[in-house]
Amino acid sequence: TTTTTTPINPTTTPTPTTNPPKNTSNIITSFRNVCAAKQLHTLAPVRGAGARDREPFDDGFVPSEIPHGSGYADYAEVIASDVPMRRHKDRVHRTPLVRASPSTLQGFATLFPAAEFDQEKVLIVPWPRDKGLRQVDRGSGVGGGHTEGLFSFTWDGQLLKAKNHAVGGRYIVGALDKESAAAAQKRFVYVREANFHPDGGQVVAPADPFGQNAFVMLLAKPKESITPEDFVAFYFDGSMGCQILPGVWHQPAYPVGDKLILRNKQGRVHACVTYDSVSEHGKWLEVPLTFSS
């Protein structure tokens, strides 16, 4: 799939990486059978030895060695609240939930069939120079290429824990209040963070494109003075993946079910710019997980 987007710097153009796709067949061989047997923890490691070699749903969840960017905020207010968070009108902004489609995602991301993940090229923005009369030479500033690995998500009580094996990140990306945690169907996840990558796009798709892998993505178009009202939640039914465009504010995915494994590839430089809605605007983002919410 060929994708284009407006560059972050009008004098430069994002360049698809030419890294050859990795052979991940050993990772997702018989994935549907593994899921059916609920043996997700037996999936093969994604990368070489070290922190990134951990299995997607091992029990030893620990934060990244060097906490930075989003994924490390305090969710104690949500976890401890005896009153449903939705009743705190002065503390909560509900984001609209729309179905992901080429038209609704315009300016946020591009859409592709999940089975075509290997054909989707990561957009890389030539950088870091973005000022001055002399510009980065054509074809330079993109040598970092991209990195690839699984991105796993699991609900642990009220917290959603995520592991990005491509960059070695371990995060807490949202929380359920007591009402949502006790419900048969999770209704809302409460979020306070987002980030964007100025150096490139991020491509995600369910590792099993034929399974029950519905998820929600929280996105906002590029904007320096971001506010809670800028965010939109997109519902993916599990059959499609997307490439988050460079500069688009986002959070990791929110599984509608108990667990989710995405294939993920993104710029190897992995520059992050972070936003915290609670510290900056005094508001939690209430993200619906179902249309019945």
SVG drawing of the C-alpha trace seen along z (x, -y; Angstrom):
<svg xmlns="http://www.w3.org/2000/svg" viewBox="-26 -31 48 56">
<polyline fill="none" stroke="black" stroke-width="0.4" points="0.0,0.0 1.4,-3.4 0.6,-6.2 1.4,-9.9 0.8,-12.7 1.5,-16.4 5.0,-16.6 5.6,-18.1 8.1,-20.5 6.7,-21.8 10.2,-21.6 10.5,-17.9 8.5,-14.8 8.0,-11.6 9.8,-8.7 8.7,-5.1 11.4,-3.0 13.0,-0.4 13.9,2.0 12.9,5.5 9.9,6.9 10.9,9.3 9.9,12.9 7.4,13.1 5.8,16.3 7.3,18.1 5.6,15.6 2.1,15.9 2.1,19.5 -1.2,21.2 -2.1,18.0 -5.8,18.7 -5.4,22.1 -3.2,20.5 -5.8,17.9 -8.5,20.6 -6.5,22.5 -5.9,19.3 -2.2,19.9 -1.1,16.5 1.9,16.6 3.5,19.3 4.1,17.0 7.7,16.9 9.9,13.9 9.9,11.1 13.5,9.9 16.9,10.9 18.0,11.3 17.2,8.6 14.2,6.7 12.4,6.8 12.6,10.6 9.9,10.8 6.7,12.7 3.6,10.6 1.7,11.5 4.3,12.6 3.5,11.9 6.5,9.8 5.2,6.4 7.6,3.6 7.8,0.1 10.5,-0.7 13.9,-1.2 14.0,-4.9 10.4,-6.3 9.8,-9.1 6.9,-10.3 3.4,-9.0 2.6,-5.7 3.8,-6.7 1.0,-9.0 -0.9,-8.5 -4.3,-6.9 -5.1,-6.8 -8.0,-9.2 -9.8,-6.9 -9.1,-3.7 -10.1,-5.1 -13.2,-7.0 -16.4,-5.5 -18.5,-7.7 -18.6,-6.8 -16.2,-9.1 -18.9,-9.9 -20.7,-11.9 -17.7,-14.2 -18.8,-16.5 -16.2,-19.1 -13.3,-16.5 -14.3,-14.4 -14.5,-15.1 -16.2,-12.3 -14.5,-11.8 -16.8,-10.9 -16.6,-7.4 -16.8,-6.8 -16.2,-3.8 -12.8,-3.8 -13.1,-4.3 -11.0,-6.1 -13.2,-9.1 -13.4,-9.4 -9.6,-8.8 -8.6,-11.4 -5.9,-13.6 -5.4,-11.1 -4.3,-7.8 -4.5,-5.6 -6.5,-2.4 -5.5,1.0 -6.6,4.7 -4.9,6.2 -3.6,9.1 -1.6,6.6 0.5,5.3 3.8,6.4 3.1,4.3 2.4,1.1 5.6,-1.1 6.4,-3.2 6.4,-6.9 9.7,-8.5 10.1,-12.3 13.6,-13.6 14.8,-15.4 15.9,-16.9 16.6,-20.2 13.4,-22.2 14.6,-25.8 17.0,-27.8 17.6,-28.5 19.6,-25.4 17.5,-22.2 18.4,-18.6 19.6,-17.0 17.1,-14.9 17.3,-11.2 19.2,-12.0 17.8,-12.2 15.9,-9.0 18.7,-6.5 17.2,-5.3 14.6,-3.3 12.0,-1.4 11.8,1.1 9.2,3.9 7.7,6.1 4.5,7.1 2.5,4.6 0.5,6.5 -2.3,5.3 -4.0,6.8 -6.4,5.6 -5.0,6.2 -7.8,5.3 -8.6,1.6 -5.4,0.9 -4.6,1.5 -1.0,2.5 0.8,2.5 4.2,3.7 5.7,2.3 8.3,5.0 9.6,2.9 11.0,0.2 11.2,2.0 8.4,-0.1 6.2,1.0 3.3,-1.3 0.0,-1.9 -2.2,-3.5 -5.6,-3.9 -7.8,-2.8 -11.3,-1.7 -13.4,-3.2 -15.1,-0.8 -18.3,-1.0 -16.7,0.1 -14.5,2.7 -17.6,4.4 -19.7,4.4 -19.9,7.4 -18.9,5.2 -16.3,2.5 -17.9,-0.8 -15.3,-3.5 -11.6,-3.7 -10.2,-6.9 -7.1,-8.4 -4.9,-11.4 -2.0,-11.1 -1.2,-11.2 2.0,-11.7 3.1,-12.1 6.1,-11.1 7.6,-13.9 10.0,-11.5 7.6,-9.1 4.3,-7.2 3.3,-4.1 1.7,-1.0 -0.5,1.3 -2.7,4.2 -4.1,7.3 -1.6,10.1 -4.6,12.4 -6.6,10.6 -9.4,13.2 -9.9,13.2 -12.0,11.3 -9.7,8.3 -11.9,5.2 -10.1,2.2 -10.3,-1.6 -7.7,-4.2 -7.6,-7.6 -6.3,-10.2 -6.0,-14.0 -4.8,-15.9 -1.4,-17.6 -1.7,-20.8 0.6,-22.5 -2.0,-23.8 -3.8,-20.5 -7.0,-20.3 -9.3,-17.4 -11.9,-18.6 -9.5,-17.8 -9.5,-14.0 -11.6,-11.4 -12.0,-7.7 -12.0,-5.4 -13.6,-1.9 -11.8,0.9 -13.6,4.2 -10.3,6.2 -10.2,6.7 -8.3,3.5 -5.0,1.9 -3.9,-1.7 -0.9,-3.9 -1.0,-6.8 0.4,-9.7 3.5,-11.6 2.6,-14.3 -0.8,-12.9 -1.5,-12.7 -2.3,-9.2 -2.4,-6.6 -1.8,-2.9 -4.8,-0.8 -7.7,0.0 -8.9,3.6 -12.7,4.1 -12.0,7.6 -9.6,8.7 -6.4,8.9 -5.1,7.8 -1.9,8.4 -1.0,6.0 1.8,6.2 3.6,2.9 6.3,1.0 7.4,-2.5 10.4,-4.9 13.5,-3.5 14.4,-7.0 11.1,-7.0 11.0,-10.7 8.0,-11.5 6.2,-14.7 3.8,-14.3 0.5,-15.8 -1.2,-15.3 -4.9,-16.4 -5.2,-16.4 -2.1,-18.5 -2.7,-20.9 -6.5,-21.2 -7.8,-19.5 -9.8,-16.9 -9.8,-13.2 -10.5,-11.8 -13.5,-9.4 -13.0,-7.0 -16.0,-4.8 -15.3,-1.2 -18.7,-0.4 -21.4,-2.3 -23.9,-1.3 -22.1,-3.6"/>
</svg>
